[in-house]
Amino acid sequence: MLGFLVRLLPFWVREPLIILVGTVFGVRILYMALVDGEGWVPAVIGAVFLLGAALRVRVVVHALRARRPRRTR
């Protein structure tokens, strides 16, 4: 149900929201794994969240560059 609601949002709202949530979850899970000594499995899960957020940043940067007007020389 949540995935359906996220898909209804426009691109310029949805992508920053996904980046924010992925970054917060990734950092929090990594913090719990490293400081609280939870083990390596949560550290890997946190790293996957951060990797997903980084890929979404790349998608947004690519979309911004595609919208930029071409310069003619």
Buried (B, 14 or more C-beta within 10 A) or exposed (E): EEEEEEEEEEEEEBBEEBBEBBBEBBBEBBBBBEEEEBEEEBBEBBBBBBEBBEEBBEEBEEEEEEEEEEEEE
